Amino acid sequence: MHRLWKARKMRCLRWKGILAFIKSSEFKKLYLFFYGYIYFCMLVEKIDEFYREREPDKKRDYFYVSEVGDCPRKIFFKIKNAPKEPMEPRVNRIFHNGDHVHIRLMSVLYSLGLVTASEIEIPPDKLFHGRADAIVHINKENYVLEIKSMNPFIFEKRAMSKPDINHIMQLQLYMHYFNISKGIILVESKGNQELKEFIIQKDEKMIDDILSKFTELKEKIDNNELPPVPDKTGWDFDKCLYCVYRKTCRKAR
Ligand code: SF4
């Protein structure tokens, strides 16, 4: 009997302890932490889902000016809609962030009254489609403007001294299609919003090289001829490491 009474008392004390803990601030903190964590996970998943859906694959028989510096084999796979790894939502968010850099800087240039036209499509062309960020008018001269945002590390290491060759090639094509002899590459560091600008003169030789290289690539694509793995010596980094066609490319070798 005495033992039974003792066991009941122990149970009662245990419950009292549990109730006291539930009422304590430590419990509230724990509850908020777990509830907040679950909510946070749900939100991140939803945002990732949104960015996964921003990956349209359009059938086309032309190139985009923005892919002028891409690996030709990758462009072949893209146009042929070859199997690819899904793009990480984080990478899509980086691109989205870049769009906002454009909007912000363009609104300043508009306020300064320097913008003649923005987001302008190049004239219809069989080889290239593309849209330049803007044409600006400064000191009685027109310039094609390309706005780029850059990882702070690359900005410090490279953009402070010279522009990216891929950006130059894009700008050269826009200058060619708009028949404007000068362009500006405006680069912003994503880390501290520092700006750097480069004035670029039209380079007919570079434009001819790009156009003939892409005419050749178009022929290959039309004939279903996969371009070879490119010579990577001129690459700043190994683009294959981040290529969504890595597996397809390896299988096709
Ligand atoms: S894996 Fe490398 S070589 Fe192959 S398509 Fe991609 S970037 Fe080009």
py3Dmol code that shows the C-alpha trace and the ligand (Angstrom):
import py3Dmol

protein = """\
ATOM      1  CA  MET A   1       0.000   0.000   0.000  1.00  0.00           C
ATOM      2  CA  HIS A   2       2.778   2.334   1.028  1.00  0.00           C
ATOM      3  CA  ARG A   3       4.683   1.450  -2.184  1.00  0.00           C
ATOM      4  CA  LEU A   4       1.581   2.204  -4.301  1.00  0.00           C
ATOM      5  CA  TRP A   5       1.175   5.610  -2.629  1.00  0.00           C
ATOM      6  CA  LYS A   6       4.870   6.359  -3.217  1.00  0.00           C
ATOM      7  CA  ALA A   7       4.620   5.480  -6.950  1.00  0.00           C
ATOM      8  CA  ARG A   8       1.552   7.755  -7.357  1.00  0.00           C
ATOM      9  CA  LYS A   9       3.393  10.591  -5.633  1.00  0.00           C
ATOM     10  CA  MET A  10       6.378  10.158  -7.975  1.00  0.00           C
ATOM     11  CA  ARG A  11       4.090  10.234 -11.045  1.00  0.00           C
ATOM     12  CA  CYS A  12       2.428  13.355  -9.717  1.00  0.00           C
ATOM     13  CA  LEU A  13       5.786  15.053  -9.165  1.00  0.00           C
ATOM     14  CA  ARG A  14       6.924  14.102 -12.689  1.00  0.00           C
ATOM     15  CA  TRP A  15       3.787  15.679 -14.212  1.00  0.00           C
ATOM     16  CA  LYS A  16       4.242  18.792 -12.072  1.00  0.00           C
ATOM     17  CA  GLY A  17       7.813  19.031 -13.416  1.00  0.00           C
ATOM     18  CA  ILE A  18       6.616  18.670 -17.034  1.00  0.00           C
ATOM     19  CA  LEU A  19       3.907  21.337 -16.521  1.00  0.00           C
ATOM     20  CA  ALA A  20       6.429  23.709 -14.929  1.00  0.00           C
ATOM     21  CA  PHE A  21       8.761  23.229 -17.887  1.00  0.00           C
ATOM     22  CA  ILE A  22       5.921  23.935 -20.392  1.00  0.00           C
ATOM     23  CA  LYS A  23       5.183  27.211 -18.571  1.00  0.00           C
ATOM     24  CA  SER A  24       8.875  28.197 -18.451  1.00  0.00           C
ATOM     25  CA  SER A  25      10.552  30.660 -20.835  1.00  0.00           C
ATOM     26  CA  GLU A  26      13.018  27.925 -21.930  1.00  0.00           C
ATOM     27  CA  PHE A  27      10.113  25.942 -23.364  1.00  0.00           C
ATOM     28  CA  LYS A  28       8.798  29.035 -25.202  1.00  0.00           C
ATOM     29  CA  LYS A  29      12.242  29.606 -26.704  1.00  0.00           C
ATOM     30  CA  LEU A  30      12.486  25.969 -27.825  1.00  0.00           C
ATOM     31  CA  TYR A  31       8.955  26.078 -29.283  1.00  0.00           C
ATOM     32  CA  LEU A  32       9.682  29.266 -31.223  1.00  0.00           C
ATOM     33  CA  PHE A  33      12.965  27.862 -32.466  1.00  0.00           C
ATOM     34  CA  PHE A  34      11.427  24.638 -33.858  1.00  0.00           C
ATOM     35  CA  TYR A  35       8.283  26.319 -35.163  1.00  0.00           C
ATOM     36  CA  GLY A  36      10.379  29.021 -36.831  1.00  0.00           C
ATOM     37  CA  TYR A  37      12.712  26.393 -38.305  1.00  0.00           C
ATOM     38  CA  ILE A  38       9.824  24.401 -39.828  1.00  0.00           C
ATOM     39  CA  TYR A  39       8.264  27.584 -41.213  1.00  0.00           C
ATOM     40  CA  PHE A  40      11.596  28.716 -42.615  1.00  0.00           C
ATOM     41  CA  CYS A  41      12.142  25.355 -44.341  1.00  0.00           C
ATOM     42  CA  MET A  42       8.677  25.555 -45.884  1.00  0.00           C
ATOM     43  CA  LEU A  43       9.385  29.024 -47.252  1.00  0.00           C
ATOM     44  CA  VAL A  44      12.800  28.165 -48.670  1.00  0.00           C
ATOM     45  CA  GLU A  45      11.319  25.126 -50.406  1.00  0.00           C
ATOM     46  CA  LYS A  46       8.538  27.259 -51.939  1.00  0.00           C
ATOM     47  CA  ILE A  47      11.016  29.912 -53.122  1.00  0.00           C
ATOM     48  CA  ASP A  48      13.258  27.185 -54.615  1.00  0.00           C
ATOM     49  CA  GLU A  49      10.220  25.756 -56.395  1.00  0.00           C
ATOM     50  CA  PHE A  50       9.445  29.195 -57.876  1.00  0.00           C
ATOM     51  CA  TYR A  51      12.978  29.483 -59.228  1.00  0.00           C
ATOM     52  CA  ARG A  52      12.917  25.917 -60.588  1.00  0.00           C
ATOM     53  CA  GLU A  53       9.912  26.927 -62.694  1.00  0.00           C
ATOM     54  CA  ARG A  54      11.808  29.887 -64.228  1.00  0.00           C
ATOM     55  CA  GLU A  55      13.595  27.687 -66.729  1.00  0.00           C
ATOM     56  CA  PRO A  56      11.828  27.848 -70.050  1.00  0.00           C
ATOM     57  CA  ASP A  57      13.360  25.830 -72.877  1.00  0.00           C
ATOM     58  CA  LYS A  58      12.417  27.443 -76.153  1.00  0.00           C
ATOM     59  CA  LYS A  59      12.809  25.812 -79.547  1.00  0.00           C
ATOM     60  CA  ARG A  60      14.852  28.080 -81.823  1.00  0.00           C
ATOM     61  CA  ASP A  61      17.151  28.201 -84.847  1.00  0.00           C
ATOM     62  CA  TYR A  62      19.162  31.276 -83.900  1.00  0.00           C
ATOM     63  CA  PHE A  63      21.642  32.332 -81.222  1.00  0.00           C
ATOM     64  CA  TYR A  64      21.293  34.863 -78.443  1.00  0.00           C
ATOM     65  CA  VAL A  65      23.862  37.658 -78.268  1.00  0.00           C
ATOM     66  CA  SER A  66      24.232  36.834 -74.558  1.00  0.00           C
ATOM     67  CA  GLU A  67      25.614  33.355 -75.369  1.00  0.00           C
ATOM     68  CA  VAL A  68      28.401  34.651 -77.611  1.00  0.00           C
ATOM     69  CA  GLY A  69      31.061  33.614 -75.060  1.00  0.00           C
ATOM     70  CA  ASP A  70      29.526  30.205 -74.304  1.00  0.00           C
ATOM     71  CA  CYS A  71      31.014  26.845 -75.176  1.00  0.00           C
ATOM     72  CA  PRO A  72      29.808  25.959 -78.747  1.00  0.00           C
ATOM     73  CA  ARG A  73      29.093  22.390 -77.674  1.00  0.00           C
ATOM     74  CA  LYS A  74      26.860  23.700 -74.881  1.00  0.00           C
ATOM     75  CA  ILE A  75      24.983  25.910 -77.368  1.00  0.00           C
ATOM     76  CA  PHE A  76      24.493  22.841 -79.579  1.00  0.00           C
ATOM     77  CA  PHE A  77      22.989  20.875 -76.659  1.00  0.00           C
ATOM     78  CA  LYS A  78      20.813  23.833 -75.668  1.00  0.00           C
ATOM     79  CA  ILE A  79      19.358  24.303 -79.141  1.00  0.00           C
ATOM     80  CA  LYS A  80      18.811  20.554 -79.540  1.00  0.00           C
ATOM     81  CA  ASN A  81      17.058  20.422 -76.161  1.00  0.00           C
ATOM     82  CA  ALA A  82      19.461  17.715 -74.964  1.00  0.00           C
ATOM     83  CA  PRO A  83      19.006  16.260 -71.462  1.00  0.00           C
ATOM     84  CA  LYS A  84      20.430  18.542 -68.802  1.00  0.00           C
ATOM     85  CA  GLU A  85      20.796  18.744 -65.069  1.00  0.00           C
ATOM     86  CA  PRO A  86      18.261  21.085 -63.453  1.00  0.00           C
ATOM     87  CA  MET A  87      19.704  24.502 -62.729  1.00  0.00           C
ATOM     88  CA  GLU A  88      20.214  25.078 -59.010  1.00  0.00           C
ATOM     89  CA  PRO A  89      17.524  27.538 -57.751  1.00  0.00           C
ATOM     90  CA  ARG A  90      20.332  29.506 -56.079  1.00  0.00           C
ATOM     91  CA  VAL A  91      21.912  30.171 -59.503  1.00  0.00           C
ATOM     92  CA  ASN A  92      18.556  31.399 -60.852  1.00  0.00           C
ATOM     93  CA  ARG A  93      18.308  33.722 -57.836  1.00  0.00           C
ATOM     94  CA  ILE A  94      21.731  35.157 -58.718  1.00  0.00           C
ATOM     95  CA  PHE A  95      20.438  35.961 -62.254  1.00  0.00           C
ATOM     96  CA  HIS A  96      17.292  37.514 -60.764  1.00  0.00           C
ATOM     97  CA  ASN A  97      19.449  39.702 -58.532  1.00  0.00           C
ATOM     98  CA  GLY A  98      21.357  40.841 -61.617  1.00  0.00           C
ATOM     99  CA  ASP A  99      18.039  41.947 -63.198  1.00  0.00           C
ATOM    100  CA  HIS A 100      17.447  44.221 -60.221  1.00  0.00           C
ATOM    101  CA  VAL A 101      20.888  45.793 -60.564  1.00  0.00           C
ATOM    102  CA  HIS A 102      19.881  46.732 -64.147  1.00  0.00           C
ATOM    103  CA  ILE A 103      16.574  48.227 -63.031  1.00  0.00           C
ATOM    104  CA  ARG A 104      18.217  50.292 -60.278  1.00  0.00           C
ATOM    105  CA  LEU A 105      21.039  51.681 -62.430  1.00  0.00           C
ATOM    106  CA  MET A 106      18.729  52.333 -65.380  1.00  0.00           C
ATOM    107  CA  SER A 107      16.354  54.336 -63.180  1.00  0.00           C
ATOM    108  CA  VAL A 108      19.293  56.589 -62.207  1.00  0.00           C
ATOM    109  CA  LEU A 109      20.349  57.027 -65.856  1.00  0.00           C
ATOM    110  CA  TYR A 110      16.739  57.884 -66.764  1.00  0.00           C
ATOM    111  CA  SER A 111      16.636  60.483 -63.980  1.00  0.00           C
ATOM    112  CA  LEU A 112      19.824  62.004 -65.393  1.00  0.00           C
ATOM    113  CA  GLY A 113      18.174  62.239 -68.823  1.00  0.00           C
ATOM    114  CA  LEU A 114      20.904  60.171 -70.499  1.00  0.00           C
ATOM    115  CA  VAL A 115      18.839  57.293 -71.902  1.00  0.00           C
ATOM    116  CA  THR A 116      17.806  57.385 -75.568  1.00  0.00           C
ATOM    117  CA  ALA A 117      16.291  53.876 -75.538  1.00  0.00           C
ATOM    118  CA  SER A 118      16.317  50.873 -73.217  1.00  0.00           C
ATOM    119  CA  GLU A 119      15.874  47.123 -73.617  1.00  0.00           C
ATOM    120  CA  ILE A 120      16.082  47.469 -77.382  1.00  0.00           C
ATOM    121  CA  GLU A 121      15.877  44.409 -79.630  1.00  0.00           C
ATOM    122  CA  ILE A 122      18.466  44.218 -82.384  1.00  0.00           C
ATOM    123  CA  PRO A 123      17.004  44.415 -85.926  1.00  0.00           C
ATOM    124  CA  PRO A 124      15.654  41.038 -87.172  1.00  0.00           C
ATOM    125  CA  ASP A 125      18.547  38.747 -88.088  1.00  0.00           C
ATOM    126  CA  LYS A 126      18.866  35.072 -89.017  1.00  0.00           C
ATOM    127  CA  LEU A 127      21.937  34.456 -86.884  1.00  0.00           C
ATOM    128  CA  PHE A 128      21.421  36.437 -83.689  1.00  0.00           C
ATOM    129  CA  HIS A 129      18.597  37.668 -81.508  1.00  0.00           C
ATOM    130  CA  GLY A 130      19.235  39.928 -78.572  1.00  0.00           C
ATOM    131  CA  ARG A 131      18.324  42.957 -76.578  1.00  0.00           C
ATOM    132  CA  ALA A 132      20.834  45.613 -75.517  1.00  0.00           C
ATOM    133  CA  ASP A 133      20.402  47.178 -72.092  1.00  0.00           C
ATOM    134  CA  ALA A 134      20.313  50.728 -73.446  1.00  0.00           C
ATOM    135  CA  ILE A 135      21.569  53.367 -75.804  1.00  0.00           C
ATOM    136  CA  VAL A 136      22.766  56.389 -73.886  1.00  0.00           C
ATOM    137  CA  HIS A 137      23.584  59.852 -75.182  1.00  0.00           C
ATOM    138  CA  ILE A 138      26.544  61.589 -73.540  1.00  0.00           C
ATOM    139  CA  ASN A 139      28.407  64.689 -74.795  1.00  0.00           C
ATOM    140  CA  LYS A 140      26.549  64.592 -78.135  1.00  0.00           C
ATOM    141  CA  GLU A 141      27.512  60.947 -78.788  1.00  0.00           C
ATOM    142  CA  ASN A 142      25.556  57.695 -78.699  1.00  0.00           C
ATOM    143  CA  TYR A 143      26.897  54.686 -76.808  1.00  0.00           C
ATOM    144  CA  VAL A 144      25.514  51.164 -76.526  1.00  0.00           C
ATOM    145  CA  LEU A 145      25.373  50.367 -72.821  1.00  0.00           C
ATOM    146  CA  GLU A 146      25.795  46.944 -71.236  1.00  0.00           C
ATOM    147  CA  ILE A 147      25.252  46.688 -67.468  1.00  0.00           C
ATOM    148  CA  LYS A 148      26.845  43.778 -65.643  1.00  0.00           C
ATOM    149  CA  SER A 149      26.880  42.774 -61.993  1.00  0.00           C
ATOM    150  CA  MET A 150      29.827  40.815 -60.701  1.00  0.00           C
ATOM    151  CA  ASN A 151      30.876  38.648 -57.810  1.00  0.00           C
ATOM    152  CA  PRO A 152      33.012  40.904 -55.506  1.00  0.00           C
ATOM    153  CA  PHE A 153      36.025  38.596 -55.706  1.00  0.00           C
ATOM    154  CA  ILE A 154      36.098  38.655 -59.534  1.00  0.00           C
ATOM    155  CA  PHE A 155      35.325  42.388 -59.503  1.00  0.00           C
ATOM    156  CA  GLU A 156      38.399  43.109 -57.354  1.00  0.00           C
ATOM    157  CA  LYS A 157      40.613  40.655 -59.179  1.00  0.00           C
ATOM    158  CA  ARG A 158      39.708  41.439 -62.765  1.00  0.00           C
ATOM    159  CA  ALA A 159      37.036  44.048 -63.439  1.00  0.00           C
ATOM    160  CA  MET A 160      39.060  46.834 -61.860  1.00  0.00           C
ATOM    161  CA  SER A 161      41.683  46.609 -64.611  1.00  0.00           C
ATOM    162  CA  LYS A 162      39.991  45.207 -67.721  1.00  0.00           C
ATOM    163  CA  PRO A 163      36.521  44.191 -68.890  1.00  0.00           C
ATOM    164  CA  ASP A 164      35.491  40.573 -69.370  1.00  0.00           C
ATOM    165  CA  ILE A 165      36.115  39.384 -72.952  1.00  0.00           C
ATOM    166  CA  ASN A 166      32.595  37.849 -73.099  1.00  0.00           C
ATOM    167  CA  HIS A 167      31.082  41.238 -72.238  1.00  0.00           C
ATOM    168  CA  ILE A 168      33.238  42.916 -74.900  1.00  0.00           C
ATOM    169  CA  MET A 169      32.059  40.404 -77.538  1.00  0.00           C
ATOM    170  CA  GLN A 170      28.402  40.992 -76.623  1.00  0.00           C
ATOM    171  CA  LEU A 171      28.884  44.734 -76.825  1.00  0.00           C
ATOM    172  CA  GLN A 172      30.667  44.427 -80.193  1.00  0.00           C
ATOM    173  CA  LEU A 173      27.658  42.583 -81.608  1.00  0.00           C
ATOM    174  CA  TYR A 174      25.256  45.230 -80.322  1.00  0.00           C
ATOM    175  CA  MET A 175      27.431  48.012 -81.777  1.00  0.00           C
ATOM    176  CA  HIS A 176      27.400  46.120 -85.081  1.00  0.00           C
ATOM    177  CA  TYR A 177      23.614  45.622 -85.168  1.00  0.00           C
ATOM    178  CA  PHE A 178      22.827  49.190 -84.071  1.00  0.00           C
ATOM    179  CA  ASN A 179      25.611  50.672 -86.191  1.00  0.00           C
ATOM    180  CA  ILE A 180      27.020  52.641 -83.268  1.00  0.00           C
ATOM    181  CA  SER A 181      30.786  53.007 -83.002  1.00  0.00           C
ATOM    182  CA  LYS A 182      31.183  53.240 -79.223  1.00  0.00           C
ATOM    183  CA  GLY A 183      29.939  51.315 -76.231  1.00  0.00           C
ATOM    184  CA  ILE A 184      30.177  51.285 -72.456  1.00  0.00           C
ATOM    185  CA  ILE A 185      30.404  48.304 -70.131  1.00  0.00           C
ATOM    186  CA  LEU A 186      29.215  49.375 -66.688  1.00  0.00           C
ATOM    187  CA  VAL A 187      30.069  46.849 -63.976  1.00  0.00           C
ATOM    188  CA  GLU A 188      28.766  46.815 -60.402  1.00  0.00           C
ATOM    189  CA  SER A 189      30.259  44.720 -57.614  1.00  0.00           C
ATOM    190  CA  LYS A 190      27.591  42.628 -55.906  1.00  0.00           C
ATOM    191  CA  GLY A 191      29.487  42.967 -52.640  1.00  0.00           C
ATOM    192  CA  ASN A 192      29.683  46.722 -52.127  1.00  0.00           C
ATOM    193  CA  GLN A 193      27.952  48.265 -55.192  1.00  0.00           C
ATOM    194  CA  GLU A 194      31.235  49.771 -56.388  1.00  0.00           C
ATOM    195  CA  LEU A 195      31.040  50.766 -60.067  1.00  0.00           C
ATOM    196  CA  LYS A 196      33.551  50.570 -62.880  1.00  0.00           C
ATOM    197  CA  GLU A 197      33.065  51.600 -66.513  1.00  0.00           C
ATOM    198  CA  PHE A 198      34.939  50.778 -69.690  1.00  0.00           C
ATOM    199  CA  ILE A 199      34.602  52.673 -72.969  1.00  0.00           C
ATOM    200  CA  ILE A 200      34.890  50.247 -75.889  1.00  0.00           C
ATOM    201  CA  GLN A 201      35.492  51.127 -79.552  1.00  0.00           C
ATOM    202  CA  LYS A 202      33.845  49.105 -82.289  1.00  0.00           C
ATOM    203  CA  ASP A 203      36.227  46.419 -83.560  1.00  0.00           C
ATOM    204  CA  GLU A 204      35.284  45.236 -87.089  1.00  0.00           C
ATOM    205  CA  LYS A 205      37.780  42.368 -86.992  1.00  0.00           C
ATOM    206  CA  MET A 206      36.347  40.955 -83.789  1.00  0.00           C
ATOM    207  CA  ILE A 207      32.799  41.313 -85.163  1.00  0.00           C
ATOM    208  CA  ASP A 208      33.731  39.453 -88.384  1.00  0.00           C
ATOM    209  CA  ASP A 209      35.376  36.663 -86.382  1.00  0.00           C
ATOM    210  CA  ILE A 210      32.294  36.249 -84.186  1.00  0.00           C
ATOM    211  CA  LEU A 211      29.901  36.264 -87.136  1.00  0.00           C
ATOM    212  CA  SER A 212      31.907  33.704 -89.124  1.00  0.00           C
ATOM    213  CA  LYS A 213      32.394  31.468 -86.070  1.00  0.00           C
ATOM    214  CA  PHE A 214      28.651  31.461 -85.381  1.00  0.00           C
ATOM    215  CA  THR A 215      27.770  30.970 -89.069  1.00  0.00           C
ATOM    216  CA  GLU A 216      29.946  27.825 -88.953  1.00  0.00           C
ATOM    217  CA  LEU A 217      28.314  26.705 -85.715  1.00  0.00           C
ATOM    218  CA  LYS A 218      24.860  27.181 -87.229  1.00  0.00           C
ATOM    219  CA  GLU A 219      25.804  24.945 -90.156  1.00  0.00           C
ATOM    220  CA  LYS A 220      26.995  22.284 -87.723  1.00  0.00           C
ATOM    221  CA  ILE A 221      23.779  22.501 -85.722  1.00  0.00           C
ATOM    222  CA  ASP A 222      21.633  22.322 -88.879  1.00  0.00           C
ATOM    223  CA  ASN A 223      23.607  19.222 -89.953  1.00  0.00           C
ATOM    224  CA  ASN A 224      23.360  17.640 -86.503  1.00  0.00           C
ATOM    225  CA  GLU A 225      27.126  17.733 -86.184  1.00  0.00           C
ATOM    226  CA  LEU A 226      28.247  18.012 -82.581  1.00  0.00           C
ATOM    227  CA  PRO A 227      31.134  20.527 -82.170  1.00  0.00           C
ATOM    228  CA  PRO A 228      34.276  19.071 -80.527  1.00  0.00           C
ATOM    229  CA  VAL A 229      35.182  19.819 -76.900  1.00  0.00           C
ATOM    230  CA  PRO A 230      36.720  23.313 -77.178  1.00  0.00           C
ATOM    231  CA  ASP A 231      40.263  24.247 -76.386  1.00  0.00           C
ATOM    232  CA  LYS A 232      39.964  25.535 -72.823  1.00  0.00           C
ATOM    233  CA  THR A 233      43.229  27.489 -72.701  1.00  0.00           C
ATOM    234  CA  GLY A 234      41.493  30.846 -73.138  1.00  0.00           C
ATOM    235  CA  TRP A 235      38.913  30.139 -70.417  1.00  0.00           C
ATOM    236  CA  ASP A 236      39.120  32.050 -67.133  1.00  0.00           C
ATOM    237  CA  PHE A 237      37.843  28.967 -65.294  1.00  0.00           C
ATOM    238  CA  ASP A 238      36.712  25.468 -66.234  1.00  0.00           C
ATOM    239  CA  LYS A 239      33.146  26.094 -67.441  1.00  0.00           C
ATOM    240  CA  CYS A 240      32.548  22.318 -67.615  1.00  0.00           C
ATOM    241  CA  LEU A 241      32.404  22.209 -63.810  1.00  0.00           C
ATOM    242  CA  TYR A 242      29.212  24.293 -63.820  1.00  0.00           C
ATOM    243  CA  CYS A 243      27.741  23.073 -67.112  1.00  0.00           C
ATOM    244  CA  VAL A 244      24.241  21.597 -66.927  1.00  0.00           C
ATOM    245  CA  TYR A 245      25.080  19.382 -69.967  1.00  0.00           C
ATOM    246  CA  ARG A 246      28.113  17.754 -68.304  1.00  0.00           C
ATOM    247  CA  LYS A 247      26.696  14.217 -68.390  1.00  0.00           C
ATOM    248  CA  THR A 248      25.317  14.491 -71.933  1.00  0.00           C
ATOM    249  CA  CYS A 249      28.629  15.933 -73.106  1.00  0.00           C
ATOM    250  CA  ARG A 250      30.649  13.128 -71.502  1.00  0.00           C
ATOM    251  CA  LYS A 251      28.414  10.437 -73.031  1.00  0.00           C
ATOM    252  CA  ALA A 252      28.727  12.008 -76.493  1.00  0.00           C
ATOM    253  CA  ARG A 253      32.571  11.871 -76.511  1.00  0.00           C
TER     254      ARG A 253
END
"""
ligand_1 = """\
8
SF4
S 30.711 20.056 -70.321
Fe 32.208 21.543 -71.032
S 32.691 20.961 -73.150
Fe 30.789 19.935 -72.566
S 29.160 21.270 -73.218
Fe 29.558 21.800 -71.122
S 31.056 23.442 -71.187
Fe 31.029 22.487 -73.203
"""
view = py3Dmol.view(width=600, height=400)
view.addModel(protein, "pdb")
view.setStyle({"model": 0}, {"cartoon": {"style": "trace"}})
view.addModel(ligand_1, "xyz")
view.setStyle({"model": 1}, {"stick": {}})
view.zoomTo()
view.show()
